[in-house]
Amino acid sequence: MALTVGEKLEFLNLWYVMICINDCLIIGGSSIKLVLEMKKIASEDLWDHCSMMLGTGNLLVWIGLLRYLGFFKTYNVLILTMKGAAPNIIRFLICAAMVYIGFVFAGWAILGPYNFKFASLMSTSECLFSLINGDDMYATFNFIHFNQSPSVWIYSRVYLYSFICLFIYLVLSLFISIIMDTYEIIKIGYNYGFQPSRLEQFYTSGDSEHPSGVFSGESSLDRLFSIIRRTWNYHNQRNYEEME
């Protein structure tokens, strides 16, 4: 049976990938910094690139410290929760993004002429994201008066109330519930044992009577000599059989 994508990713350690990325960013940022300090090239863009590379590399270094907290059970529960909830969160965010983008285009097309907050797609998205976090609600509701355009005023009320109720009371609650469900599953796994995956079942069903020699205490040089000796004896035996 072929391996699934998730099972293939088990052979890829993302911690090592992140370490390689942050090392490359820090080396690249440091190299640009040396070039700028030597005043061989003077460019404001290079300073921006240097700061972004060094800052992002530093961020990834601190995130990489979570790997060492995984050796402690209490912290490992939180790390496994984030890892286990990530696929469901990504799928949920994709679905929520479709609705969010629809609200962004509707607000930009209809309310844009009446308020600078909806003048562009980016500003509309920033305004709606602020509303999700409960920021600047009263000012957003009062950006247009009934006398300016009764139909747009009514639409703005329906638009804002429906967006706030949908995303604050439904989307955010579902988002938290996904994380909490994963957290409960991880806690149950710690208390009663995790269900082994197909790869783990394959590992445990292997034949342990033929060790690879890695943990036999035999050095690499001794093992190389034993392989050469067996190969030499095998060829000598073949020669004797041919002579007979």
C-alpha positions as CSV (number, residue, x, y, z in Angstrom):
1,M,0.0,0.0,0.0
2,A,1.4,3.4,-1.0
3,L,2.2,6.0,1.7
4,T,0.0,9.0,2.1
5,V,1.3,12.5,1.9
6,G,1.2,12.8,5.7
7,E,3.1,9.6,6.1
8,K,5.8,10.8,3.7
9,L,6.1,14.0,5.6
10,E,7.0,12.0,8.7
11,F,10.4,11.4,7.1
12,L,10.9,15.2,6.7
13,N,12.0,17.0,9.9
14,L,10.6,20.5,9.5
15,W,12.7,21.7,12.5
16,Y,15.8,21.0,10.4
17,V,14.3,22.8,7.4
18,M,13.6,25.8,9.6
19,I,17.1,25.8,11.0
20,C,18.6,25.8,7.5
21,I,16.3,28.6,6.5
22,N,17.2,30.8,9.5
23,D,20.9,30.1,9.0
24,C,20.7,31.1,5.4
25,L,18.8,34.3,6.3
26,I,21.3,35.3,9.1
27,I,24.3,34.5,6.9
28,G,22.8,36.5,4.0
29,G,21.9,39.4,6.2
30,S,25.3,39.5,7.8
31,S,27.0,39.4,4.4
32,I,24.9,42.4,3.2
33,K,25.7,44.2,6.5
34,L,29.5,43.7,5.9
35,V,29.2,45.0,2.4
36,L,27.3,48.1,3.6
37,E,29.8,48.7,6.5
38,M,32.7,48.6,4.0
39,K,30.8,51.2,2.0
40,K,31.3,49.4,-1.2
41,I,27.6,49.8,-2.1
42,A,25.3,52.5,-0.7
43,S,21.6,51.7,-1.1
44,E,18.6,52.2,1.1
45,D,17.0,49.0,-0.3
46,L,20.0,46.9,0.8
47,W,19.6,48.2,4.4
48,D,15.9,47.2,4.2
49,H,16.8,43.7,2.9
50,C,19.5,43.3,5.5
51,S,17.2,44.2,8.3
52,M,14.4,41.9,7.0
53,M,16.7,39.0,6.7
54,L,18.3,39.4,10.1
55,G,15.0,40.1,11.8
56,T,13.3,37.1,10.2
57,G,16.3,34.8,10.9
58,N,16.2,35.9,14.6
59,L,12.5,35.2,14.7
60,L,13.0,31.7,13.4
61,V,15.8,31.1,15.9
62,W,13.5,31.8,18.8
63,I,10.7,29.7,17.3
64,G,13.3,26.9,17.0
65,L,13.7,26.9,20.8
66,L,10.3,25.4,21.0
67,R,11.9,22.2,19.8
68,Y,13.8,21.8,23.1
69,L,10.7,22.5,25.2
70,G,9.2,19.4,23.6
71,F,11.4,17.2,25.9
72,F,9.2,18.3,28.8
73,K,5.7,16.7,29.0
74,T,3.8,19.9,30.0
75,Y,5.3,21.9,27.2
76,N,5.1,19.1,24.7
77,V,1.3,18.9,25.1
78,L,1.1,22.5,23.8
79,I,3.5,21.9,20.9
80,L,1.6,18.7,19.9
81,T,-1.7,20.6,20.1
82,M,-0.4,23.2,17.6
83,K,1.0,20.5,15.4
84,G,-2.2,18.4,15.5
85,A,-4.6,21.3,15.0
86,A,-2.6,22.9,12.1
87,P,-4.2,20.9,9.2
88,N,-7.8,21.5,10.5
89,I,-7.0,25.2,11.1
90,I,-5.6,25.6,7.6
91,R,-8.7,24.0,6.1
92,F,-11.0,26.1,8.3
93,L,-9.1,29.3,7.4
94,I,-9.4,28.6,3.7
95,C,-13.2,28.3,4.1
96,A,-13.4,31.4,6.3
97,A,-11.2,33.3,3.8
98,M,-13.7,32.8,1.0
99,V,-16.5,34.5,3.1
100,Y,-14.1,37.2,4.3
101,I,-13.0,38.0,0.7
102,G,-16.6,38.3,-0.3
103,F,-17.3,40.8,2.5
104,V,-14.1,42.8,1.4
105,F,-15.2,43.1,-2.2
106,A,-18.8,44.0,-1.2
107,G,-17.7,46.7,1.3
108,W,-15.2,48.2,-1.2
109,A,-17.7,48.3,-4.1
110,I,-20.7,49.7,-2.1
111,L,-19.3,51.6,0.9
112,G,-16.1,52.8,-0.7
113,P,-17.5,56.1,-2.1
114,Y,-18.8,57.1,1.4
115,N,-15.8,56.3,3.7
116,F,-12.0,56.4,3.3
117,K,-11.9,53.1,5.3
118,F,-13.4,51.3,2.4
119,A,-11.7,53.3,-0.3
120,S,-9.4,50.4,-1.4
121,L,-9.3,46.7,-1.0
122,M,-6.4,46.8,1.4
123,S,-8.0,49.4,3.6
124,T,-11.3,47.6,3.5
125,S,-9.6,44.4,4.6
126,E,-7.8,46.2,7.4
127,C,-11.1,47.8,8.6
128,L,-12.9,44.5,8.7
129,F,-10.0,42.8,10.5
130,S,-10.1,45.6,13.1
131,L,-13.9,44.9,13.5
132,I,-13.2,41.2,14.2
133,N,-10.9,42.3,17.1
134,G,-13.6,44.8,18.4
135,D,-11.6,47.9,17.4
136,D,-13.2,51.2,16.2
137,M,-16.7,49.8,15.9
138,Y,-18.7,52.9,16.8
139,A,-16.8,55.1,14.3
140,T,-17.3,52.6,11.6
141,F,-21.1,52.4,12.2
142,N,-21.4,56.2,12.1
143,F,-19.4,56.9,8.9
144,I,-22.5,57.5,6.9
145,H,-25.7,59.3,7.8
146,F,-29.2,58.4,6.7
147,N,-29.7,61.6,4.8
148,Q,-26.8,60.9,2.5
149,S,-28.2,57.8,1.0
150,P,-31.0,55.8,2.8
151,S,-30.4,52.6,0.8
152,V,-26.6,52.6,1.5
153,W,-27.3,53.5,5.1
154,I,-29.6,50.5,5.5
155,Y,-27.2,48.2,3.6
156,S,-24.2,49.4,5.8
157,R,-26.1,48.4,8.9
158,V,-27.0,45.0,7.6
159,Y,-23.5,44.5,6.2
160,L,-21.7,45.4,9.4
161,Y,-24.1,43.6,11.8
162,S,-23.9,40.4,9.7
163,F,-20.1,40.5,9.4
164,I,-19.6,41.1,13.1
165,C,-22.0,38.4,14.2
166,L,-20.7,35.9,11.7
167,F,-17.0,36.3,12.4
168,I,-16.9,37.2,16.1
169,Y,-19.7,34.8,17.3
170,L,-19.3,32.0,14.8
171,V,-15.9,31.9,13.1
172,L,-13.8,32.7,16.1
173,S,-15.7,30.3,18.3
174,L,-15.3,27.5,15.8
175,F,-11.6,28.4,15.5
176,I,-11.1,28.0,19.3
177,S,-13.2,24.8,19.4
178,I,-10.9,23.2,16.8
179,I,-7.9,23.9,19.0
180,M,-9.6,22.8,22.2
181,D,-10.7,19.5,20.5
182,T,-7.2,18.8,19.5
183,Y,-6.0,19.6,23.0
184,E,-8.4,17.1,24.6
185,I,-7.3,14.4,22.1
186,I,-3.7,15.0,23.0
187,K,-4.5,14.9,26.8
188,I,-6.4,11.6,26.3
189,G,-3.4,10.2,24.3
190,Y,-1.0,11.1,27.2
191,N,-3.3,9.4,29.7
192,Y,-4.3,6.3,27.8
193,G,-1.7,6.0,25.1
194,F,-1.6,7.3,21.5
195,Q,-3.0,5.1,18.7
196,P,-0.1,4.0,16.6
197,S,0.1,5.1,13.0
198,R,0.7,2.7,10.1
199,L,4.4,3.6,10.1
200,E,4.7,2.9,13.8
201,Q,2.9,-0.4,13.3
202,F,5.3,-1.2,10.5
203,Y,8.3,-0.4,12.7
204,T,7.1,-2.5,15.6
205,S,6.3,-5.5,13.3
206,G,9.8,-5.7,12.0
207,D,12.2,-8.6,12.6
208,S,14.6,-7.7,15.3
209,E,16.6,-11.0,15.0
210,H,18.8,-9.5,12.3
211,P,20.3,-6.3,13.7
212,S,22.0,-3.8,11.4
213,G,25.1,-3.6,13.5
214,V,24.6,0.1,14.4
215,F,24.0,-0.7,18.0
216,S,26.1,-3.8,18.3
217,G,29.1,-2.0,19.8
218,E,31.2,-2.8,16.7
219,S,33.2,0.1,15.3
220,S,32.9,1.2,11.7
221,L,36.4,0.1,10.9
222,D,35.9,-3.4,12.3
223,R,32.7,-3.8,10.4
224,L,34.4,-2.7,7.2
225,F,37.1,-5.3,7.7
226,S,34.6,-8.0,8.4
227,I,32.7,-7.2,5.2
228,I,36.0,-7.4,3.2
229,R,36.9,-10.7,4.9
230,R,33.5,-12.2,4.1
231,T,33.7,-11.1,0.5
232,W,37.2,-12.5,0.2
233,N,36.2,-15.8,1.7
234,Y,33.2,-16.0,-0.6
235,H,35.3,-15.4,-3.7
236,N,37.9,-18.1,-2.6
237,Q,35.1,-20.6,-2.1
238,R,33.8,-19.9,-5.6
239,N,37.2,-20.4,-7.0
240,Y,37.6,-23.8,-5.2
241,E,34.2,-24.9,-6.5
242,E,35.2,-24.0,-10.1
243,M,38.5,-25.9,-9.8
244,E,36.7,-29.0,-8.6
